[in-house]
Amino acid sequence: MDSRDGIKIVPVRQAVGLVLAHDITEIRQGEFKGRAFKKGHIVTEQDIDHLERLGKEHLYLLDIRDDELHENDAALALATALTGNQTGGVSFRAEPKEGKITLAAQRDGLFKVNKEALLGFNMVGEVMCATLHTNTVVAKGQTVGGVRAIPLVIKKDLVDMAVNAALDSTPEGKRTPVLTVKEMRRPKAGVVITGNEVYTGKIQDSFLPVARNKIKQFNGAIVGQYFAPDDEVFIAERLMELAAQGADLLITTGGLSVDPDDVTAAAVRRLPVTDVFYGTAVLPGAMFLIAYMKRPGDGDGLIPILCMPACGMYHKITVFDMVLPRVLAGEYIDRRALAEMGHGGLCLNCKECRYPVCPFGK
């Protein structure tokens, strides 16, 4: 019997009656890859031939000290810290396996990552967490990340440092897990299609089907729609009417360029808005506008107004698709949020669009 760093090495034919300290994986090309023997299994005479077929000449018997943890126990502590004990919409798919835990969405929604906290966690060393990009729309049960303790036996103080990096990610009293899935509401949208040429029937509108499809993706509905000439008063009045009809999201299309007939931004500013943010660091969608309007009457909260520029008519994906799910998740998109979209905000205009499986918006 040999030993190194607290691990006893036992010849496989002398291992009968011993307890396995780690999972043993079996791979049969084209047939199977998985766990042949589970941690905690007591080796029997019948297991010896199987273990030798797996190429095992020796087995490990761990001598775990008081200041150390087994990889699976460490992974459980790490995953619990990152997910806030599974309180933020991210859960464990199964028990730890070979020091790894797969994380999955507990519900449909918007996956969020505290990137600074995740960086601090991964800087500790000998632990890791890999995730999807923040602001990814996910479905219930979808894999969103993986957590692992890298060595078979890891020092407790390293695990404690990583756990603290996760738990200390936000100020006391405002603590949220590093990894969350935020629920998105089903929008009740009101749409105003602007442009003299559409209003007078000179050309057929192409914007309304686009808006309808984007709302449908989030199980929402369009509660009202209007066509409007290039008249800022007319546009503003239609938006107010839609809000009064119960729309909790207002969408306009067109009228955002430098042409003197483009008056959508001016129309929005006629409304009881609290903030207006015009222009983004995204292509396509540089002329996008987002504003927030007080609800009519005594209603609480604000109604987001998303103004889609002309590029939304002939580009399948634009900044609109980056902003809409975040708005539906209750996020307030301000100037900083729009500016941060510049990193990854260049669409490659691929011949076959594969969004969101692409770098746009990442």
SEVEX-25115 format. One record per residue (C-alpha): residue number from 1; x, y, z. Coordinates in steps of 0.02 Angstrom, whole numbers, plus 50000, padded with zeros to 5 digits. Example, Ala and Ser with C-alpha at 12.3 -4.5 7.8 and 13.67 -1.06 7.14 Angstrom:
<pts>
{i:1&c1:50615&c2:49775&c3:50390}
{i:2&c1:50684&c2:49947&c3:50357}
</pts>
This chain:
<pts>
{i:1&c1:50000&c2:50000&c3:50000}
{i:2&c1:50074&c2:50166&c3:49944}
{i:3&c1:50017&c2:50341&c3:49992}
{i:4&c1:50041&c2:50518&c3:49929}
{i:5&c1:49970&c2:50682&c3:49996}
{i:6&c1:49845&c2:50592&c3:50107}
{i:7&c1:49787&c2:50474&c3:49969}
{i:8&c1:49820&c2:50288&c3:49996}
{i:9&c1:49852&c2:50191&c3:49837}
{i:10&c1:49790&c2:50012&c3:49847}
{i:11&c1:49818&c2:49875&c3:49714}
{i:12&c1:49649&c2:49832&c3:49643}
{i:13&c1:49661&c2:49648&c3:49694}
{i:14&c1:49690&c2:49703&c3:49873}
{i:15&c1:49541&c2:49820&c3:49874}
{i:16&c1:49402&c2:49697&c3:49917}
{i:17&c1:49303&c2:49766&c3:50064}
{i:18&c1:49368&c2:49943&c3:50043}
{i:19&c1:49254&c2:50092&c3:50012}
{i:20&c1:49280&c2:50190&c3:49851}
{i:21&c1:49323&c2:50370&c3:49885}
{i:22&c1:49277&c2:50432&c3:49712}
{i:23&c1:49167&c2:50389&c3:49563}
{i:24&c1:49242&c2:50279&c3:49428}
{i:25&c1:49191&c2:50318&c3:49249}
{i:26&c1:49165&c2:50191&c3:49111}
{i:27&c1:49173&c2:50232&c3:48925}
{i:28&c1:49118&c2:50110&c3:48792}
{i:29&c1:49144&c2:50189&c3:48621}
{i:30&c1:48978&c2:50229&c3:48540}
{i:31&c1:48880&c2:50141&c3:48679}
{i:32&c1:48900&c2:50217&c3:48850}
{i:33&c1:48988&c2:50348&c3:48952}
{i:34&c1:48945&c2:50363&c3:49134}
{i:35&c1:48975&c2:50306&c3:49311}
{i:36&c1:49021&c2:50123&c3:49331}
{i:37&c1:49053&c2:50132&c3:49518}
{i:38&c1:48989&c2:50264&c3:49636}
{i:39&c1:49084&c2:50348&c3:49777}
{i:40&c1:49048&c2:50248&c3:49935}
{i:41&c1:49033&c2:50080&c3:49844}
{i:42&c1:49111&c2:49934&c3:49939}
{i:43&c1:49223&c2:49836&c3:49822}
{i:44&c1:49178&c2:49651&c3:49804}
{i:45&c1:49266&c2:49502&c3:49725}
{i:46&c1:49145&c2:49514&c3:49579}
{i:47&c1:49200&c2:49694&c3:49546}
{i:48&c1:49385&c2:49653&c3:49519}
{i:49&c1:49372&c2:49591&c3:49339}
{i:50&c1:49262&c2:49740&c3:49293}
{i:51&c1:49384&c2:49862&c3:49370}
{i:52&c1:49530&c2:49782&c3:49278}
{i:53&c1:49435&c2:49794&c3:49114}
{i:54&c1:49421&c2:49980&c3:49148}
{i:55&c1:49610&c2:49987&c3:49160}
{i:56&c1:49615&c2:50006&c3:49348}
{i:57&c1:49770&c2:49930&c3:49426}
{i:58&c1:49756&c2:50033&c3:49585}
{i:59&c1:49617&c2:50119&c3:49682}
{i:60&c1:49623&c2:50270&c3:49794}
{i:61&c1:49578&c2:50266&c3:49977}
{i:62&c1:49568&c2:50443&c3:50039}
{i:63&c1:49631&c2:50505&c3:50203}
{i:64&c1:49536&c2:50670&c3:50211}
{i:65&c1:49598&c2:50784&c3:50348}
{i:66&c1:49493&c2:50902&c3:50452}
{i:67&c1:49546&c2:51050&c3:50346}
{i:68&c1:49498&c2:50966&c3:50181}
{i:69&c1:49341&c2:50920&c3:50084}
{i:70&c1:49301&c2:50787&c3:49956}
{i:71&c1:49266&c2:50857&c3:49783}
{i:72&c1:49080&c2:50816&c3:49790}
{i:73&c1:49054&c2:50896&c3:49960}
{i:74&c1:49148&c2:51050&c3:49900}
{i:75&c1:49046&c2:51060&c3:49739}
{i:76&c1:48884&c2:51056&c3:49840}
{i:77&c1:48942&c2:51200&c3:49950}
{i:78&c1:48997&c2:51301&c3:49798}
{i:79&c1:48835&c2:51275&c3:49700}
{i:80&c1:48730&c2:51317&c3:49853}
{i:81&c1:48820&c2:51483&c3:49873}
{i:82&c1:48810&c2:51532&c3:49689}
{i:83&c1:48624&c2:51496&c3:49678}
{i:84&c1:48576&c2:51568&c3:49847}
{i:85&c1:48522&c2:51395&c3:49905}
{i:86&c1:48418&c2:51383&c3:49746}
{i:87&c1:48312&c2:51535&c3:49791}
{i:88&c1:48343&c2:51635&c3:49632}
{i:89&c1:48271&c2:51522&c3:49499}
{i:90&c1:48426&c2:51414&c3:49471}
{i:91&c1:48429&c2:51235&c3:49538}
{i:92&c1:48540&c2:51082&c3:49543}
{i:93&c1:48498&c2:50956&c3:49407}
{i:94&c1:48568&c2:50808&c3:49506}
{i:95&c1:48686&c2:50761&c3:49646}
{i:96&c1:48871&c2:50799&c3:49628}
{i:97&c1:48966&c2:50684&c3:49511}
{i:98&c1:49156&c2:50681&c3:49503}
{i:99&c1:49157&c2:50850&c3:49590}
{i:100&c1:49037&c2:50930&c3:49467}
{i:101&c1:48859&c2:50995&c3:49482}
{i:102&c1:48753&c2:51047&c3:49333}
{i:103&c1:48643&c2:51200&c3:49359}
{i:104&c1:48474&c2:51220&c3:49273}
{i:105&c1:48337&c2:51350&c3:49260}
{i:106&c1:48193&c2:51321&c3:49379}
{i:107&c1:48075&c2:51421&c3:49270}
{i:108&c1:48061&c2:51510&c3:49103}
{i:109&c1:48141&c2:51680&c3:49110}
{i:110&c1:48294&c2:51789&c3:49089}
{i:111&c1:48457&c2:51714&c3:49152}
{i:112&c1:48563&c2:51840&c3:49247}
{i:113&c1:48745&c2:51829&c3:49302}
{i:114&c1:48832&c2:51946&c3:49424}
{i:115&c1:48989&c2:51948&c3:49316}
{i:116&c1:49101&c2:52033&c3:49444}
{i:117&c1:49052&c2:51908&c3:49579}
{i:118&c1:49078&c2:51762&c3:49460}
{i:119&c1:49251&c2:51830&c3:49418}
{i:120&c1:49295&c2:51842&c3:49603}
{i:121&c1:49234&c2:51664&c3:49629}
{i:122&c1:49338&c2:51595&c3:49486}
{i:123&c1:49492&c2:51694&c3:49540}
{i:124&c1:49503&c2:51590&c3:49699}
{i:125&c1:49579&c2:51444&c3:49605}
{i:126&c1:49545&c2:51256&c3:49611}
{i:127&c1:49359&c2:51295&c3:49594}
{i:128&c1:49264&c2:51347&c3:49440}
{i:129&c1:49094&c2:51396&c3:49374}
{i:130&c1:49052&c2:51413&c3:49190}
{i:131&c1:48886&c2:51489&c3:49135}
{i:132&c1:48783&c2:51546&c3:48989}
{i:133&c1:48796&c2:51731&c3:48948}
{i:134&c1:48700&c2:51848&c3:49060}
{i:135&c1:48534&c2:51910&c3:48986}
{i:136&c1:48503&c2:51744&c3:48897}
{i:137&c1:48320&c2:51696&c3:48881}
{i:138&c1:48304&c2:51519&c3:48951}
{i:139&c1:48170&c2:51386&c3:48969}
{i:140&c1:48129&c2:51286&c3:49125}
{i:141&c1:48251&c2:51141&c3:49142}
{i:142&c1:48381&c2:51216&c3:49025}
{i:143&c1:48563&c2:51200&c3:49078}
{i:144&c1:48631&c2:51370&c3:49128}
{i:145&c1:48797&c2:51326&c3:49211}
{i:146&c1:48914&c2:51200&c3:49287}
{i:147&c1:49010&c2:51208&c3:49452}
{i:148&c1:49161&c2:51103&c3:49495}
{i:149&c1:49291&c2:51077&c3:49629}
{i:150&c1:49443&c2:51037&c3:49524}
{i:151&c1:49553&c2:50927&c3:49636}
{i:152&c1:49489&c2:50766&c3:49712}
{i:153&c1:49524&c2:50837&c3:49885}
{i:154&c1:49521&c2:51024&c3:49913}
{i:155&c1:49567&c2:51134&c3:50060}
{i:156&c1:49419&c2:51198&c3:50158}
{i:157&c1:49490&c2:51374&c3:50164}
{i:158&c1:49486&c2:51384&c3:49974}
{i:159&c1:49305&c2:51328&c3:49971}
{i:160&c1:49264&c2:51455&c3:50106}
{i:161&c1:49348&c2:51593&c3:50004}
{i:162&c1:49247&c2:51547&c3:49850}
{i:163&c1:49085&c2:51536&c3:49950}
{i:164&c1:49118&c2:51706&c3:50026}
{i:165&c1:49155&c2:51779&c3:49854}
{i:166&c1:48982&c2:51722&c3:49801}
{i:167&c1:48890&c2:51774&c3:49959}
{i:168&c1:48973&c2:51945&c3:49971}
{i:169&c1:48928&c2:51991&c3:49792}
{i:170&c1:48800&c2:52123&c3:49840}
{i:171&c1:48780&c2:52242&c3:49988}
{i:172&c1:48705&c2:52172&c3:50148}
{i:173&c1:48517&c2:52181&c3:50145}
{i:174&c1:48511&c2:52180&c3:49955}
{i:175&c1:48591&c2:52010&c3:49930}
{i:176&c1:48541&c2:51916&c3:49775}
{i:177&c1:48621&c2:51756&c3:49711}
{i:178&c1:48762&c2:51766&c3:49585}
{i:179&c1:48656&c2:51663&c3:49465}
{i:180&c1:48469&c2:51695&c3:49445}
{i:181&c1:48326&c2:51674&c3:49323}
{i:182&c1:48207&c2:51822&c3:49325}
{i:183&c1:48027&c2:51794&c3:49276}
{i:184&c1:47964&c2:51893&c3:49126}
{i:185&c1:47788&c2:51960&c3:49120}
{i:186&c1:47674&c2:51930&c3:48972}
{i:187&c1:47662&c2:52098&c3:48885}
{i:188&c1:47501&c2:52186&c3:48836}
{i:189&c1:47570&c2:52293&c3:48697}
{i:190&c1:47501&c2:52443&c3:48606}
{i:191&c1:47579&c2:52480&c3:48437}
{i:192&c1:47584&c2:52639&c3:48333}
{i:193&c1:47649&c2:52622&c3:48155}
{i:194&c1:47710&c2:52792&c3:48094}
{i:195&c1:47737&c2:52862&c3:47919}
{i:196&c1:47632&c2:52961&c3:47794}
{i:197&c1:47660&c2:52832&c3:47659}
{i:198&c1:47584&c2:52692&c3:47764}
{i:199&c1:47447&c2:52800&c3:47842}
{i:200&c1:47385&c2:52855&c3:47670}
{i:201&c1:47395&c2:52680&c3:47599}
{i:202&c1:47530&c2:52720&c3:47469}
{i:203&c1:47632&c2:52572&c3:47530}
{i:204&c1:47586&c2:52418&c3:47629}
{i:205&c1:47644&c2:52410&c3:47810}
{i:206&c1:47779&c2:52282&c3:47852}
{i:207&c1:47808&c2:52333&c3:48032}
{i:208&c1:47652&c2:52267&c3:48119}
{i:209&c1:47686&c2:52082&c3:48080}
{i:210&c1:47863&c2:52105&c3:48146}
{i:211&c1:47801&c2:52181&c3:48309}
{i:212&c1:47666&c2:52048&c3:48327}
{i:213&c1:47791&c2:51906&c3:48308}
{i:214&c1:47911&c2:51980&c3:48434}
{i:215&c1:47773&c2:52000&c3:48564}
{i:216&c1:47707&c2:51825&c3:48528}
{i:217&c1:47878&c2:51751&c3:48572}
{i:218&c1:47846&c2:51802&c3:48752}
{i:219&c1:47664&c2:51742&c3:48755}
{i:220&c1:47604&c2:51921&c3:48748}
{i:221&c1:47465&c2:52005&c3:48651}
{i:222&c1:47438&c2:52166&c3:48556}
{i:223&c1:47290&c2:52253&c3:48638}
{i:224&c1:47279&c2:52394&c3:48512}
{i:225&c1:47361&c2:52463&c3:48357}
{i:226&c1:47356&c2:52624&c3:48258}
{i:227&c1:47430&c2:52693&c3:48098}
{i:228&c1:47487&c2:52873&c3:48113}
{i:229&c1:47549&c2:53008&c3:47994}
{i:230&c1:47710&c2:53103&c3:48027}
{i:231&c1:47622&c2:53214&c3:48154}
{i:232&c1:47693&c2:53219&c3:48329}
{i:233&c1:47529&c2:53271&c3:48410}
{i:234&c1:47432&c2:53131&c3:48323}
{i:235&c1:47563&c2:53001&c3:48372}
{i:236&c1:47566&c2:53059&c3:48553}
{i:237&c1:47376&c2:53053&c3:48565}
{i:238&c1:47370&c2:52874&c3:48497}
{i:239&c1:47501&c2:52819&c3:48623}
{i:240&c1:47401&c2:52896&c3:48764}
{i:241&c1:47245&c2:52808&c3:48704}
{i:242&c1:47333&c2:52640&c3:48702}
{i:243&c1:47396&c2:52668&c3:48879}
{i:244&c1:47220&c2:52711&c3:48934}
{i:245&c1:47160&c2:52549&c3:48854}
{i:246&c1:47273&c2:52448&c3:48969}
{i:247&c1:47433&c2:52429&c3:48869}
{i:248&c1:47582&c2:52400&c3:48985}
{i:249&c1:47707&c2:52414&c3:48843}
{i:250&c1:47704&c2:52540&c3:48702}
{i:251&c1:47793&c2:52511&c3:48536}
{i:252&c1:47818&c2:52632&c3:48393}
{i:253&c1:47896&c2:52594&c3:48225}
{i:254&c1:47990&c2:52714&c3:48112}
{i:255&c1:48012&c2:52902&c3:48116}
{i:256&c1:48178&c2:52906&c3:48209}
{i:257&c1:48305&c2:52964&c3:48080}
{i:258&c1:48363&c2:53140&c3:48036}
{i:259&c1:48230&c2:53169&c3:47904}
{i:260&c1:48123&c2:53323&c3:47948}
{i:261&c1:47966&c2:53215&c3:47933}
{i:262&c1:48030&c2:53094&c3:48067}
{i:263&c1:47944&c2:53156&c3:48224}
{i:264&c1:47926&c2:53001&c3:48333}
{i:265&c1:48053&c2:53061&c3:48462}
{i:266&c1:47964&c2:53229&c3:48474}
{i:267&c1:47797&c2:53139&c3:48496}
{i:268&c1:47866&c2:53035&c3:48639}
{i:269&c1:47928&c2:53191&c3:48727}
{i:270&c1:47750&c2:53261&c3:48725}
{i:271&c1:47697&c2:53118&c3:48839}
{i:272&c1:47712&c2:53121&c3:49030}
{i:273&c1:47882&c2:53036&c3:49018}
{i:274&c1:48007&c2:53027&c3:49159}
{i:275&c1:48158&c2:52980&c3:49053}
{i:276&c1:48199&c2:52971&c3:48868}
{i:277&c1:48356&c2:52883&c3:48804}
{i:278&c1:48390&c2:52903&c3:48618}
{i:279&c1:48529&c2:52811&c3:48528}
{i:280&c1:48618&c2:52648&c3:48567}
{i:281&c1:48791&c2:52573&c3:48539}
{i:282&c1:48716&c2:52432&c3:48434}
{i:283&c1:48711&c2:52395&c3:48248}
{i:284&c1:48578&c2:52372&c3:48186}
{i:285&c1:48479&c2:52487&c3:48300}
{i:286&c1:48585&c2:52641&c3:48332}
{i:287&c1:48432&c2:52754&c3:48321}
{i:288&c1:48330&c2:52653&c3:48446}
{i:289&c1:48238&c2:52752&c3:48579}
{i:290&c1:48173&c2:52695&c3:48748}
{i:291&c1:48069&c2:52802&c3:48865}
{i:292&c1:47964&c2:52779&c3:49021}
{i:293&c1:47792&c2:52856&c3:49041}
{i:294&c1:47685&c2:52881&c3:49195}
{i:295&c1:47529&c2:52774&c3:49191}
{i:296&c1:47367&c2:52868&c3:49154}
{i:297&c1:47257&c2:52915&c3:49300}
{i:298&c1:47310&c2:52852&c3:49470}
{i:299&c1:47402&c2:52698&c3:49408}
{i:300&c1:47566&c2:52651&c3:49489}
{i:301&c1:47727&c2:52617&c3:49397}
{i:302&c1:47792&c2:52664&c3:49227}
{i:303&c1:47751&c2:52606&c3:49052}
{i:304&c1:47905&c2:52571&c3:48944}
{i:305&c1:47901&c2:52642&c3:48768}
{i:306&c1:48010&c2:52553&c3:48640}
{i:307&c1:48035&c2:52646&c3:48477}
{i:308&c1:48097&c2:52532&c3:48340}
{i:309&c1:48194&c2:52617&c3:48199}
{i:310&c1:48172&c2:52571&c3:48016}
{i:311&c1:48306&c2:52436&c3:48025}
{i:312&c1:48180&c2:52328&c3:48119}
{i:313&c1:48085&c2:52304&c3:47957}
{i:314&c1:48225&c2:52222&c3:47859}
{i:315&c1:48341&c2:52152&c3:47994}
{i:316&c1:48277&c2:51996&c3:48081}
{i:317&c1:48369&c2:52039&c3:48243}
{i:318&c1:48408&c2:52213&c3:48309}
{i:319&c1:48437&c2:52302&c3:48475}
{i:320&c1:48249&c2:52284&c3:48504}
{i:321&c1:48275&c2:52097&c3:48533}
{i:322&c1:48410&c2:52132&c3:48661}
{i:323&c1:48306&c2:52258&c3:48758}
{i:324&c1:48132&c2:52180&c3:48755}
{i:325&c1:48165&c2:52028&c3:48869}
{i:326&c1:48255&c2:52137&c3:48995}
{i:327&c1:48109&c2:52258&c3:49001}
{i:328&c1:47988&c2:52113&c3:49025}
{i:329&c1:48097&c2:52051&c3:49168}
{i:330&c1:48069&c2:52218&c3:49255}
{i:331&c1:48239&c2:52297&c3:49220}
{i:332&c1:48256&c2:52484&c3:49197}
{i:333&c1:48357&c2:52513&c3:49039}
{i:334&c1:48450&c2:52678&c3:49053}
{i:335&c1:48592&c2:52764&c3:48961}
{i:336&c1:48725&c2:52655&c3:49044}
{i:337&c1:48633&c2:52495&c3:49000}
{i:338&c1:48621&c2:52550&c3:48818}
{i:339&c1:48804&c2:52599&c3:48815}
{i:340&c1:48859&c2:52431&c3:48887}
{i:341&c1:48776&c2:52344&c3:48740}
{i:342&c1:48914&c2:52408&c3:48627}
{i:343&c1:49025&c2:52261&c3:48677}
{i:344&c1:48950&c2:52123&c3:48571}
{i:345&c1:48827&c2:52242&c3:48491}
{i:346&c1:48884&c2:52216&c3:48311}
{i:347&c1:48776&c2:52099&c3:48206}
{i:348&c1:48876&c2:52001&c3:48077}
{i:349&c1:48728&c2:51994&c3:47955}
{i:350&c1:48752&c2:51808&c3:47927}
{i:351&c1:48668&c2:51733&c3:47775}
{i:352&c1:48575&c2:51614&c3:47891}
{i:353&c1:48528&c2:51696&c3:48055}
{i:354&c1:48555&c2:51582&c3:48205}
{i:355&c1:48517&c2:51708&c3:48341}
{i:356&c1:48528&c2:51687&c3:48490}
{i:357&c1:48662&c2:51556&c3:48454}
{i:358&c1:48784&c2:51688&c3:48395}
{i:359&c1:48894&c2:51825&c3:48468}
{i:360&c1:48767&c2:51966&c3:48441}
{i:361&c1:48715&c2:52040&c3:48606}
{i:362&c1:48839&c2:51935&c3:48706}
</pts>
